[in-house]
Amino acid sequence: MDIGINEKDRKKIAEGLSRFLADTYTLYLKTHFFHWNVTGPQFRTLHLMFEEQYNELWLAVDLVAERIRSLDVYAPGTYKDFAKLTSIKETDGVPNAQEMIRELVAGHETVVRTARSIFPVVEKASDEASADLLTQRLQLHEKTAWMLRSLLEK
């Protein structure tokens, strides 16, 4: 394979993107779980908001996995793989709506930090395609975290 990125750098980028994929998938699962189980006075607003967010995350998972494959590396795809790679903590039980929002804010912020950690190797390898993907995802996760955070203000 000769796409202008050497094999060593492609593998390092794919390792970072695999962590990013695991974080994204874990956040997708958490958001979907909260969509199903949210209750309280903000039920309709949160139920619909969480649905929009998990649908967007579901599409993002595919983009990230396909970028990994474009680097000629196999993408992780099992719960076992994701559990080893993710930085997002699982939820115990069913939290109340405010705690759900706090957990999702923390999840989006975690995904942002993971994305930022990949940039040095992406930039070193001049991998503009991965940089573009990460930049777009950063913007979305930062915006989503801001919107969720605004729901916690009194």
N, C-alpha and C positions, 0 to 999 in steps of 0.2 A: 504494500500500500504506500502510495506516495502522494500525500495531500499537502506537503510542505511543513508538516509537523512530525518530528521524529517519534519513533515508537515509545521511547522512555517518557517523553512529554505527553503523548497521547494517553498513556496509562495513568500518569499522575493527574491529568485533567479528568479522566474518567473516574478515578478514585474520588476526587472531590465532587464530581457530578453525581456519583452514586450516593454519597452522604446527603447531598442536596435532594436527590430523588427520594431517599428514605424519609427525610424530614417532610417533604411535600406530601408523600403518601400517608405518613402518620398524621399530619395535620388534616388531610382529607378525611381520614377515618374519624378523627376526633370531631371535626365539624359536622360530619354526617350523623354521628352518634348524638351530638347535642341537638341537631335539627329534629331528630326523632323524639327526644326526651325533654325538651325545654317546656317549662310551665311558668305560670305567673301572669302578671298584668301586661307584660310586653310579649306575650306568647306569639301573637300573629306577626309582629314586627320581626322578632328574632327568628321565628320559624322560617319566614320568607328570606331573611337576610342570610341565615345559615345555608339555606338551599342554594342561593346564588353563589355563595362562597364555595360550597363543596363541589358544585358543578364546574366552576372555574378551575379549582384545584385538580379535578379529575382530568380535564383537558391538559393541564400543565404537566401532569405526570407523564403523559404520552410524549410530549415535546422533549422533556428532559431525557427520558429513556431512549428516544430515537436519536438524540444528540450523542449519547454514549455509544450507541451502535454505529453512528457515523464515524466515530473515532476507532472503529474496529475492535471494540471491547464489548463483552456481553453485559447487559444491564441486569442488576439484581431485580428480583421480582417475587420473592417469597416473604412471608411474615417473619420467618427466621432471619433472612438477610436484612430486612428492614429493621428488625429489633436490634440487631448488632450494630447497624450503621447510624441510626437516628439519634439525635440529641434531644428530642421531644419526649417528655415524660408521659406515661400512660395515665389516664384518669382512673381513680378508684371510686367506684360507685357512681351515682348520678348527682352532680353538684347542682346547686340552685342557679338560676339564670345569671346572676351577677358573677358568680364564680366561673361559669361557663365562659362569659365574656373575658374575664381576666385570663383564663387559660388559653383562649384563642389569641388574645393579644400577645401573651408570652410565646405561643407557638409561632406566630408570624414573625416576631422579633428574632426567634431562634433561626428560622429559615433565612432571614436577612443576614444574620451573622455568618451562617454557613456559606451563603452565596459570596459574601465579601471575602471569606477566607480562601476562596478558590481563585480570585482575581490574580494574585501574583504569578501563579504558574500559567494561567491563561494568557496574561500579558507577555510573560517571558517567551512563550511559544508563538506569539502573534496569532492566537486563535480568536479571530474576530467573531466567528459564528458563536462560539461559546460565550464570549464577552457580551455579545448582543442579547443572547438568551438570558444570561444572568442579569443584565441591566434591566431588561423588560420585567423580569420576575421581581427584582428588587423594588422597582417602582410600584408594582401591584401590591406586594406584601407590606410595604411601608404605608401605602394608602389605606389598605384594609385594616392594619393595626391602628392607624389614626382614627378611622371611622368607628371601630370597636371601642377604642379608648374614650371617645367622645360620649359613648353611652354610659360610662362610669362616672361622669361628672355630675355633680349635684347642683 
